[in-house]
């Protein structure tokens, strides 16, 4: 009964902003590192941002300075604030929960950056 449900995707113009949310259930959320990945058509899934159980973050070079990952353990939710969006950010964005020997994935939410 582990579920990760992403929301907040949509169509946005270049330079715009979007905030993604991922609500988790069925896990002890506070113990998991949480991440956002993305996959564009014909390309491999790539790590966008990650936040550890202790709150440390890391980002792909391509999004550093534009995206911010955060978590609210009381709500079992991880967020990805995306600013200054570019067309190359267009992809399906996936939430993941990571703990030793365990990794769970959401179903994804589409983000399209286009004028």
LUMPA-502894 format. One record per atom (N, C-alpha, C): residue number from 1; chain; atom name; x, y, z. Coordinates in pm, 1 decimal. Example, Ala and Ser with C-alpha at 12.3 -4.5 7.8 and 13.67 -1.06 7.14 Angstrom:
2
num;chaine;atome;east;north;up
1;A;N;1319.0;-569.0;780.0
1;A;CA;1230.0;-450.0;780.0
1;A;C;1320.0;-330.0;780.0
2;A;N;1285.0;-225.0;708.0
2;A;CA;1367.0;-106.0;714.0
2;A;C;1290.0;3.0;787.0
This chain:
115
num;chaine;atome;east;north;up
1;A;N;80.3;-121.4;0.0
1;A;CA;0.0;0.0;0.0
1;A;C;83.8;126.7;0.0
2;A;N;207.0;116.2;-46.1
2;A;CA;289.0;235.5;-60.5
2;A;C;238.9;314.3;-180.7
3;A;N;218.4;441.5;-161.0
3;A;CA;174.2;529.0;-268.4
3;A;C;249.3;660.5;-264.5
4;A;N;295.4;702.7;-380.2
4;A;CA;351.0;835.4;-399.3
4;A;C;270.0;900.1;-510.5
5;A;N;205.1;1010.4;-480.2
5;A;CA;114.2;1074.0;-574.6
5;A;C;162.3;1215.5;-603.1
6;A;N;205.3;1237.9;-727.2
6;A;CA;251.7;1369.2;-768.7
6;A;C;135.6;1454.9;-816.9
7;A;N;150.9;1584.8;-801.4
7;A;CA;54.2;1679.8;-853.3
7;A;C;124.7;1812.2;-879.3
8;A;N;58.7;1899.5;-952.2
8;A;CA;109.5;2033.2;-975.9
8;A;C;168.9;2056.9;-1112.8
9;A;N;177.1;1953.4;-1194.2
9;A;CA;229.7;1970.9;-1328.0
9;A;C;133.2;2046.6;-1416.7
10;A;N;182.4;2084.8;-1533.2
10;A;CA;99.4;2157.0;-1627.1
10;A;C;181.2;2227.7;-1731.8
11;A;N;116.0;2318.4;-1802.4
11;A;CA;178.9;2396.8;-1908.0
11;A;C;217.1;2533.7;-1854.4
12;A;N;340.6;2573.4;-1880.0
12;A;CA;389.3;2702.9;-1834.4
12;A;C;480.7;2761.6;-1941.1
13;A;N;484.1;2893.7;-1948.9
13;A;CA;570.8;2960.5;-2045.1
13;A;C;714.8;2965.5;-1996.3
14;A;N;810.9;2972.9;-2088.6
14;A;CA;949.9;2990.5;-2045.8
14;A;C;964.2;3109.4;-1951.8
15;A;N;1042.9;3089.4;-1847.4
15;A;CA;1059.5;3191.1;-1745.4
15;A;C;958.9;3183.2;-1633.2
16;A;N;857.8;3101.1;-1649.0
16;A;CA;755.0;3087.4;-1548.8
16;A;C;793.8;2994.1;-1436.5
17;A;N;700.0;2973.6;-1345.4
17;A;CA;723.2;2892.4;-1226.7
17;A;C;612.7;2790.7;-1208.6
18;A;N;646.9;2684.5;-1138.8
18;A;CA;553.4;2578.3;-1108.0
18;A;C;600.5;2512.1;-979.6
19;A;N;506.8;2465.6;-899.2
19;A;CA;542.2;2389.7;-780.1
19;A;C;478.5;2251.9;-785.3
20;A;N;561.7;2150.4;-779.4
20;A;CA;516.0;2013.0;-775.7
20;A;C;506.8;1964.6;-631.9
21;A;N;410.1;1878.5;-607.6
21;A;CA;393.9;1816.3;-477.1
21;A;C;390.7;1665.3;-493.1
22;A;N;438.4;1595.9;-392.1
22;A;CA;432.5;1450.7;-388.3
22;A;C;389.4;1409.2;-249.4
23;A;N;272.1;1350.2;-240.5
23;A;CA;217.8;1303.6;-113.8
23;A;C;242.5;1154.1;-100.3
24;A;N;304.7;1115.1;9.2
24;A;CA;341.6;976.1;32.2
24;A;C;253.9;913.7;139.2
25;A;N;227.6;785.5;122.4
25;A;CA;157.9;708.2;223.7
25;A;C;214.0;566.5;224.2
26;A;N;199.0;498.4;336.4
26;A;CA;245.1;361.4;346.7
26;A;C;391.3;345.1;383.4
27;A;N;459.5;454.8;410.8
27;A;CA;598.5;450.6;454.5
27;A;C;615.5;541.5;575.7
28;A;N;723.1;518.0;650.5
28;A;CA;759.2;611.6;756.5
28;A;C;836.2;723.3;687.9
29;A;N;763.0;823.1;647.0
29;A;CA;812.2;925.0;555.2
29;A;C;941.1;990.5;603.6
30;A;N;947.6;1025.0;729.1
30;A;CA;1061.4;1099.6;782.3
30;A;C;1193.3;1024.6;772.6
31;A;N;1188.7;892.7;755.3
31;A;CA;1309.7;812.3;746.4
31;A;C;1366.3;804.4;604.6
32;A;N;1289.8;846.8;506.9
32;A;CA;1328.2;830.9;367.3
32;A;C;1389.8;956.3;309.1
33;A;N;1492.9;936.4;230.1
33;A;CA;1533.7;1040.9;138.2
33;A;C;1429.7;1050.0;27.4
34;A;N;1400.9;1170.1;-16.5
34;A;CA;1302.0;1192.3;-120.6
34;A;C;1367.5;1260.8;-239.1
35;A;N;1324.6;1222.1;-356.6
35;A;CA;1383.6;1279.8;-475.4
35;A;C;1281.7;1309.1;-583.4
36;A;N;1321.7;1398.3;-672.3
36;A;CA;1247.3;1424.8;-794.4
36;A;C;1334.8;1387.1;-912.9
37;A;N;1277.5;1308.5;-1001.6
37;A;CA;1341.3;1269.5;-1125.6
37;A;C;1255.1;1315.9;-1241.5
38;A;N;1313.6;1320.7;-1358.8
38;A;CA;1234.6;1354.8;-1476.0
38;A;C;1279.6;1271.1;-1594.4
39;A;N;1187.6;1252.8;-1687.1
39;A;CA;1215.6;1176.7;-1807.4
39;A;C;1145.3;1241.5;-1926.2
40;A;N;1224.5;1282.1;-2023.0
40;A;CA;1172.2;1335.0;-2147.3
40;A;C;1159.9;1220.9;-2247.9
41;A;N;1073.3;1235.0;-2348.7
41;A;CA;1056.4;1128.1;-2447.6
41;A;C;1188.5;1087.8;-2512.6
42;A;N;1214.4;958.1;-2515.7
42;A;CA;1335.0;906.4;-2577.4
42;A;C;1461.3;922.9;-2496.5
43;A;N;1450.2;971.5;-2374.4
43;A;CA;1567.1;994.8;-2290.8
43;A;C;1557.2;916.4;-2161.2
44;A;N;1670.6;900.8;-2095.4
44;A;CA;1674.8;830.5;-1968.4
44;A;C;1619.3;917.0;-1856.5
45;A;N;1567.3;850.0;-1756.4
45;A;CA;1525.2;920.7;-1637.0
45;A;C;1648.0;976.5;-1564.8
46;A;N;1639.1;1101.2;-1521.9
46;A;CA;1751.6;1165.0;-1456.3
46;A;C;1709.9;1226.5;-1323.4
47;A;N;1804.0;1227.3;-1231.6
47;A;CA;1781.3;1290.5;-1103.0
47;A;C;1779.4;1441.5;-1119.2
48;A;N;1677.9;1504.0;-1063.4
48;A;CA;1665.7;1649.0;-1064.8
48;A;C;1707.9;1708.3;-931.8
49;A;N;1654.1;1654.7;-824.1
49;A;CA;1682.1;1705.7;-690.8
49;A;C;1656.1;1596.7;-589.1
50;A;N;1725.8;1606.1;-476.9
50;A;CA;1712.0;1507.3;-371.5
50;A;C;1723.3;1576.0;-236.9
51;A;N;1647.4;1527.5;-140.3
51;A;CA;1656.0;1577.4;-3.9
51;A;C;1661.4;1457.9;89.3
52;A;N;1758.6;1457.5;179.4
52;A;CA;1775.9;1346.3;271.2
52;A;C;1678.3;1357.0;387.2
53;A;N;1676.3;1252.1;468.5
53;A;CA;1592.6;1254.4;587.9
53;A;C;1632.6;1366.6;682.7
54;A;N;1758.9;1406.9;678.0
54;A;CA;1807.1;1515.3;761.4
54;A;C;1793.2;1653.3;700.6
55;A;N;1745.0;1660.7;577.5
55;A;CA;1720.5;1789.1;514.8
55;A;C;1829.6;1839.3;422.5
56;A;N;1935.6;1761.9;404.0
56;A;CA;2038.7;1801.5;308.7
56;A;C;1987.3;1785.6;166.4
57;A;N;2027.9;1874.6;78.2
57;A;CA;1978.2;1874.0;-59.0
57;A;C;2091.6;1867.2;-159.3
58;A;N;2059.9;1815.3;-275.9
58;A;CA;2149.4;1824.8;-389.2
58;A;C;2065.9;1832.7;-516.5
59;A;N;2126.3;1891.3;-620.1
59;A;CA;2055.3;1921.6;-743.1
59;A;C;2139.1;1886.3;-864.2
60;A;N;2070.8;1854.2;-971.0
60;A;CA;2138.4;1844.3;-1098.8
60;A;C;2193.1;1981.5;-1137.7
61;A;N;2308.1;1982.1;-1203.0
61;A;CA;2367.4;2108.9;-1244.2
61;A;C;2272.2;2191.7;-1330.8
62;A;N;2191.1;2124.6;-1409.7
62;A;CA;2103.0;2193.7;-1502.2
62;A;C;1991.7;2271.7;-1433.6
63;A;N;1962.2;2239.3;-1308.2
63;A;CA;1853.7;2307.2;-1237.7
63;A;C;1901.9;2386.9;-1117.3
64;A;N;2028.3;2376.0;-1085.0
64;A;CA;2082.6;2443.7;-967.5
64;A;C;2060.2;2594.4;-976.9
65;A;N;2008.9;2650.8;-870.5
65;A;CA;1978.9;2792.6;-867.7
65;A;C;1840.2;2827.7;-916.1
66;A;N;1771.5;2733.7;-978.2
66;A;CA;1636.6;2757.4;-1029.1
66;A;C;1530.4;2676.0;-955.0
67;A;N;1566.8;2555.3;-913.4
67;A;CA;1473.0;2465.2;-847.4
67;A;C;1508.8;2453.0;-699.5
68;A;N;1407.6;2432.0;-617.4
68;A;CA;1427.6;2409.5;-475.2
68;A;C;1342.1;2292.3;-429.0
69;A;N;1405.7;2195.0;-366.6
69;A;CA;1333.1;2082.6;-309.8
69;A;C;1316.7;2105.8;-159.9
70;A;N;1201.9;2068.9;-107.6
70;A;CA;1175.6;2081.2;34.9
70;A;C;1082.1;1969.5;77.9
71;A;N;1072.2;1949.9;208.0
71;A;CA;983.2;1845.9;258.3
71;A;C;911.7;1893.6;383.3
72;A;N;792.5;1841.5;402.0
72;A;CA;713.2;1867.2;520.6
72;A;C;677.3;1730.9;578.2
73;A;N;751.5;1689.0;679.3
73;A;CA;731.4;1555.2;734.3
73;A;C;594.7;1540.5;801.4
74;A;N;540.7;1649.6;854.1
74;A;CA;409.2;1643.8;916.3
74;A;C;300.1;1614.3;814.7
75;A;N;323.8;1650.2;689.1
75;A;CA;226.9;1626.2;582.7
75;A;C;265.3;1510.8;492.0
76;A;N;376.8;1445.3;521.8
76;A;CA;427.1;1337.1;436.6
76;A;C;435.7;1381.1;291.0
77;A;N;487.9;1499.4;269.2
77;A;CA;488.8;1558.6;137.0
77;A;C;624.6;1620.2;105.5
78;A;N;668.7;1599.9;-17.0
78;A;CA;788.3;1664.1;-68.3
78;A;C;747.7;1754.3;-184.3
79;A;N;816.8;1867.1;-197.8
79;A;CA;783.6;1966.8;-297.4
79;A;C;903.1;1993.9;-388.3
80;A;N;872.8;2039.1;-506.9
80;A;CA;975.5;2090.1;-596.5
80;A;C;927.6;2223.0;-652.0
81;A;N;988.5;2330.7;-605.2
81;A;CA;960.0;2463.3;-657.9
81;A;C;1049.2;2487.0;-778.6
82;A;N;988.9;2513.5;-892.0
82;A;CA;1061.0;2530.4;-1016.7
82;A;C;1040.9;2672.3;-1066.9
83;A;N;1149.1;2746.0;-1075.4
83;A;CA;1146.5;2883.3;-1123.7
83;A;C;1230.3;2895.7;-1250.1
84;A;N;1210.2;3004.9;-1320.8
84;A;CA;1286.3;3032.8;-1442.9
84;A;C;1287.6;2912.8;-1536.2
85;A;N;1171.2;2857.4;-1559.0
85;A;CA;1160.8;2734.7;-1636.5
85;A;C;1202.7;2754.9;-1781.4
86;A;N;1263.6;2650.4;-1835.1
86;A;CA;1313.2;2649.4;-1971.8
86;A;C;1246.0;2537.1;-2049.3
87;A;N;1239.1;2548.5;-2182.0
87;A;CA;1180.2;2439.1;-2260.7
87;A;C;1245.7;2304.1;-2234.0
88;A;N;1374.8;2301.3;-2207.1
88;A;CA;1442.4;2175.7;-2180.1
88;A;C;1404.2;2112.6;-2046.8
89;A;N;1327.6;2184.1;-1965.4
89;A;CA;1272.8;2125.6;-1843.8
89;A;C;1149.7;2040.1;-1870.7
90;A;N;1099.1;2043.3;-1992.2
90;A;CA;981.0;1966.0;-2027.6
90;A;C;1007.8;1817.0;-2009.9
91;A;N;924.0;1751.3;-1931.5
91;A;CA;941.4;1609.6;-1901.8
91;A;C;827.3;1563.8;-1812.1
92;A;N;819.9;1433.7;-1793.4
92;A;CA;738.0;1379.2;-1686.4
92;A;C;824.2;1376.4;-1561.1
93;A;N;773.4;1433.6;-1455.0
93;A;CA;845.8;1441.2;-1329.2
93;A;C;793.2;1335.9;-1233.2
94;A;N;886.4;1260.1;-1175.8
94;A;CA;853.2;1149.3;-1087.3
94;A;C;908.7;1173.5;-948.2
95;A;N;829.8;1139.5;-850.8
95;A;CA;870.4;1142.7;-711.8
95;A;C;924.3;1005.6;-672.4
96;A;N;1028.9;1003.4;-591.0
96;A;CA;1074.8;876.5;-536.7
96;A;C;1105.7;887.6;-388.3
97;A;N;1092.2;774.8;-321.1
97;A;CA;1125.5;760.7;-180.1
97;A;C;1233.2;655.3;-168.0
98;A;N;1339.1;686.7;-96.2
98;A;CA;1459.2;604.8;-94.7
98;A;C;1504.5;578.0;48.2
99;A;N;1520.7;453.0;79.2
99;A;CA;1570.3;405.8;207.0
99;A;C;1656.9;284.7;176.5
100;A;N;1754.2;250.2;260.9
100;A;CA;1835.9;133.3;227.9
100;A;C;1752.8;11.2;188.9
101;A;N;1780.0;-39.9;71.6
101;A;CA;1716.6;-158.1;14.0
101;A;C;1573.8;-134.8;-33.6
102;A;N;1528.8;-10.4;-30.2
102;A;CA;1392.4;20.1;-73.0
102;A;C;1390.4;145.0;-160.3
103;A;N;1309.7;140.1;-263.6
103;A;CA;1291.7;254.2;-351.3
103;A;C;1152.0;247.8;-411.8
104;A;N;1076.8;354.6;-394.8
104;A;CA;939.7;360.9;-444.7
104;A;C;924.2;478.5;-538.6
105;A;N;829.6;465.0;-631.3
105;A;CA;808.3;565.1;-734.8
105;A;C;663.5;605.3;-746.1
106;A;N;641.3;731.2;-777.6
106;A;CA;509.6;778.0;-812.4
106;A;C;480.6;755.8;-959.6
107;A;N;362.3;794.4;-1001.7
107;A;CA;319.4;771.3;-1139.4
107;A;C;363.1;880.8;-1235.6
108;A;N;406.1;992.0;-1183.0
108;A;CA;455.9;1100.9;-1264.1
108;A;C;353.8;1209.0;-1291.2
109;A;N;403.8;1329.2;-1315.9
109;A;CA;320.5;1441.4;-1355.3
109;A;C;390.4;1516.6;-1468.2
110;A;N;314.0;1552.9;-1570.1
110;A;CA;370.6;1615.9;-1688.9
110;A;C;396.2;1763.7;-1665.2
111;A;N;516.1;1807.3;-1700.3
111;A;CA;550.9;1948.7;-1701.9
111;A;C;590.2;1985.3;-1844.4
112;A;N;522.2;2083.1;-1900.1
112;A;CA;551.9;2129.5;-2034.6
112;A;C;583.0;2277.8;-2030.2
113;A;N;700.5;2314.8;-2079.1
113;A;CA;743.8;2454.0;-2082.8
113;A;C;749.3;2495.8;-2228.7
114;A;N;657.6;2580.6;-2267.2
114;A;CA;645.5;2618.7;-2407.5
114;A;C;572.6;2751.0;-2419.5
115;A;N;609.6;2827.5;-2520.4
115;A;CA;538.9;2950.5;-2550.7
115;A;C;438.2;2930.9;-2662.4
